[in-house]
Amino acid sequence: MNSIRFTTFLLICLLVAPPTNSLAQSSKKKKRDDMTYFQSNALADSLARLSLSTYTYRLQPGDVLAIAVTSLNTEADMAFNPFARMGVALTAGGGGGISTQETNNLPIGYRVSEQGSINFPKLGAVPVVGRSLAELETTLRDTLKTYLREPYVAARLLSFKISVMGEVQRPSVFTVQNERITLTEAISLAGDLTVYGKRDNIMVVREVGGKREFIPVDLTSRDVFTSPAYYLKPNDVIYVEPKSGRKLQASRTLPLLPVILSSATLVATVILNLIR
């Protein structure tokens, strides 16, 4: 009986044991730290501290804005909240933001034209490109004082979406509820990289002036905090490339599947015959 168990154990080991050269390659890879994020870099550390509070999103053509106006005269407010009558409820929130009761793929709001303006009730074309949301709120509030008593304006970006693809846990398209999101936050929304994702070669695809930019980012270095792709912009695409081992595994698994199944069947047959 002991000989039967030993034979069975030997067959299983031969079937599942990885080749010697793959073990050697894996041991070599372990010597290189390609799994740790934000490894030390004195220059990147100092630059990151300088740029931490300097980023502000500037509106651009194609953005869709939700703008809510309130004042001491609620009846007069309705003229400046046309989308509220269309079933989109906008509620003023703390810090100059607003929230919507529902979000869909085609947000209802003020779309920034190619000329860089929005068409606002009674005011007509209002230039907005290049302004921050806070600056837009201030401009509208000051202008609306002609029509309203103590107006309050809250603006929010509705069209901020990013895509995360490749070797992450949950690839998807994410709607951003704020005008500022970082690359690390976006990757966290996607559940972080899988063990097969290349941490030193993340690609951010961005459209600027009708042209696509491809920005490489190394998450293993603190240089990521000074990268132009650290603060994401609407419609950015984040792609995590698989490691070469993952590609090789995928290319070999399918052709070897019949061999693996046949080997498993053979082992099971031998074991049954030995037991009998």
N, C-alpha and C positions, 0 to 999 in steps of 0.2 A: 504493500500500500504506500509506503514511503517513496518507493521508486516512481510510482504513478504520480504522486504529488510533485516530486522533483521534476519529472518530465514535463508536466503541465506548466509549472512555474517557468521552466527554461523556454518553452515555446512562446509563452506570453511575453517574456523579456525580449526575446529576439524580434517579436512583432512590433512592440511599442518603443523599444530603445532607440533614441536618436543617433544618427551617425556620429562618429568620433570627431570628424572635422567640424560639424555644426556646434558641438560642445566647445571646441577650441575657439570658434568664432564668437560664440556667446561670451566666453570668458574674456576675450579680447575687448568686446564691446563694454563689458562692465568696468574696464579700466578707464573709460572715457565717461565723464559725467554729463550725459545728454538728457537726463530726466529732471534735473533740478532747475526750477525757475529762478530768474533774477539773481544770477551769480554776481559776485562783487566786481565793481568797476568804479574806481574813484571818480573819474571824469564824468561818467554817466550819472553818478549819485549827485554831484554838485549841480549839473545841468537840470536834473529832474526837480531838484528843490527850487531852482529859479523859475521853471516853467509850470509849476504845479497850479498856481492860481491865475495864470494869464489867459487861459482858453475861454472864449465866449463864442457860442455859435452865432453866425451871421446868416440872416435869411437870404435865400437864393431863389431864382425862378423855378417854378414847379412845386414849391412848398405849399402846403395847405394849412391854413390857420383857423383855429376856433377863437373867436373874440366875443367876450361877453361885456356888456355895458350896463351899469347900474347907477342910479342917482337917487335924489330925494323925491323925485317924481316918477313913480313906477309906470304910470301910463305913458309918459313921454319916452321911457326906456324902450318900449316895444318897437319903436321906429328904428332903433339901432341894433336890434336883435332879430333879424329876419329869419334866421335858421331855427330859433326857438319855436317859431310857429310851424316849422316843418317837422317837428317831432324830435329834434335834437336838443336835449335839455343841457344847458350849460350852467354850471354852478360856480360862483366865485370861490376860490380857495385861498389858503394862506400862502404867502410868499409870492403873490402875483400869478399863481397858476390856476387852472380850472380843470374840472373833471367832466367826463362825458358818461352818460348812463350806458351807452353801447358803442362799440367800435366795430367797423366793418371794413371790407376791402376798398370801398369807395367812400372815404370820409366826406361829409358835407361841411363845407367851410369856405373861407376866402382863399382862392388859389392865386398865388403870385404869378403874374403874367411874365412873358418873355421880356417885356419892357421894364419889369421890376416893380410893379405896383399892384395894389388890390383895389377893387371897386367897392368903396364903403358907402353905406347909405348917407345921403345928404352931402357928404364930403367929396364924392366922386373918386377919381384916381388918387390914391395915396401912395407915394413912393416908399417901399419897404426894404428893397434889396440892400444888403450890407449893414442893416440895422440888427441889433439884438432884440429879443422879445421885450426886455425891460425898456429899451429906448422907444420901441413902437408903442408900448403902453403909455409912456410919458407923453409922446407926441399926440396920440389920440385923446388923451385926457385933457391936455391943454387946449386942443382944438374944439373939443365938445363942450367946453365951458360956455361957448356962445349959445348952445342949445339947451343945456341941462344945468341943474343946480348941483354942485359938488359931484361931478361924475367920477365913477370908478371904472377902470378898464382892466380886464384880465385877458391875456393872450396865451395861447398854447399851440404848439406844433402838433398837427394830427398825422402828418405824412412821414414820420421818422420811422423807417423800417430798415432792418439789416438782415442779411442772410449769412448763416454759418453752415459750412459744408465740409465734407471730408471726414477725417478720423476724429470725430467728437462723439460723445455719448448720445446726444439728441440733436442731430442736424435739423434745422428748421429756419423759418422766417420769423423774426421777432419784431413786434411793434414796441417802440420805445416810448415810455410815458414821460420823458423829460427831454429837453433839448441838448443834453450832454450825456454821453455814455462812452466808456472807455473800451478798448480792445479786451482787456482782462475781464471786464464785467460781461461783455458779450459772450466770451468763451465760457464763463461761469454759467450763464443762462443756458448754454448748450450742454451743460453737465461736465465740462472739462474735456481735455483730450483723452483718447484711449491710449493704451500702452504702445500702440502701433503708430501714433501720430508723431510727426517730426516737429519737435519743439523749437528747433533752431532754424526753421524755414516756413514760417506762416506767411501766407500771401494775402494781402488786402487789395481788392480790386475796387477802384474808385473812378467815377466819371467826373471830370473837371473840364468845363468849357467845351462839352461835346466830345472830349477825348478820354480814353481809358488810361488810367495809371495803374501800374502793378508795383505795389510797395512790399518788399520783403521785410519780415519782422522776426527777430530772434528772441524767443521767450526765455531762453536760458541766460540771457544777458540783461543787465539793468539798462542797457541802451534802449530797451523797449519804451521806457518812460519819456524819452526824448524823440521818439519816432514821430513823423508826421501822421502816422496811422494810429497812434495811441488813442487820440480822441476821434471817434468815428463820426462819419457824416451820413445823412440819409442815403439809402440805397447802396451802402457799402456791402461788399461780399467778402467774407472771410473764408479762406480755403486752407484746410490743414492737410498737407501732403502725407501719404502713408510712407512708412519706412520701406527700404528696399526689401527687407525680410518679409514684410507683409505682402508686397507685390509678388515676391517669389513664392510665398506660401499659397497665395490665391491662384497663381498660374499652375502650380503643381498639384493642388488638391483635387481639382476636377478630373484630370487625366488619371490620377492614382486611385480615384474612388472605386472603380471596379476591382483593382488589385487588392485594396484594403478589405473590401467586402468578401472577396474570394478567400483571402488569408484568414479572415475571421471565421468564415464558414469551415475552412479546413481545420482550424484550431478547435472549434466546437465539435467537429466530427471525431477528431483524434481523442479528445477528452471523453466523449461519450463512449467510444470504443474501449478506451482504457478502463473506464469505470465498469463497463459490462464484463 
